[in-house]
Amino acid sequence: MKPVYVKIKEYKDMIDIINLLKKKIDEAKRTLAEINELKNKEDQEIALWHSGLEDIEKRIELINKILEEPQEV
């Protein structure tokens, strides 16, 4: 390979740009991790709601069965 000559100012500018890109990538990774954490919490909350609804549904079915049974007088 032949040597490549770059002006010092251009080299420093490229280094600055690369460093800025690294910082932006780190920020994006942190943001993505926060979003993932929020999603996991949301999934847990939805699972709790689902479980609660199933419990209510079972109770209503039980009450309905009791009410449908013939009553002895």
C-alpha positions in Angstrom: 0.0 0.0 0.0 1.1 3.5 -0.7 1.2 6.0 2.1 -1.7 8.3 2.4 -1.0 11.9 3.4 -3.7 13.8 5.3 -3.6 17.3 6.5 -3.3 17.5 10.3 -6.4 19.6 10.6 -8.4 17.1 8.5 -7.0 14.2 10.6 -8.1 16.0 13.9 -11.5 16.7 12.4 -11.9 13.0 11.5 -10.8 12.0 15.0 -13.4 14.4 16.5 -16.1 13.0 14.2 -15.2 9.4 15.1 -15.3 10.3 18.8 -18.7 12.0 18.4 -20.0 9.0 16.6 -18.8 6.7 19.4 -20.6 8.9 22.0 -23.8 8.8 19.9 -23.6 5.0 19.6 -23.1 4.8 23.4 -26.2 7.1 24.0 -28.2 4.9 21.5 -27.2 1.8 23.4 -28.2 3.3 26.7 -31.5 4.4 25.3 -32.2 1.0 23.8 -31.4 -0.6 27.2 -33.9 1.7 28.9 -36.5 1.0 26.3 -35.9 -2.8 26.8 -36.3 -2.4 30.6 -39.5 -0.5 30.2 -40.8 -3.1 27.8 -40.0 -5.9 30.3 -41.9 -4.0 33.0 -44.8 -3.5 30.7 -44.9 -7.2 29.8 -44.9 -8.1 33.5 -47.7 -5.6 34.1 -49.7 -7.0 31.2 -49.2 -10.6 32.5 -50.6 -9.5 35.9 -53.6 -7.9 34.3 -54.2 -11.1 32.3 -53.9 -13.2 35.4 -56.3 -11.0 37.2 -58.9 -11.1 34.4 -58.6 -14.9 34.3 -59.2 -15.0 38.1 -62.3 -12.8 37.8 -63.6 -14.8 34.9 -63.3 -18.0 36.9 -65.1 -16.4 39.9 -67.9 -15.2 37.6 -68.3 -18.7 36.1 -68.5 -20.2 39.6 -71.1 -17.7 40.7 -73.0 -18.4 37.5 -73.0 -22.2 38.2 -74.2 -21.6 41.8 -77.0 -19.4 40.6 -78.0 -21.9 37.9 -78.2 -24.8 40.4 -81.8 -25.8 41.3 -82.5 -24.4 44.8 -84.2 -26.6 47.3 -87.0 -24.8 49.2 
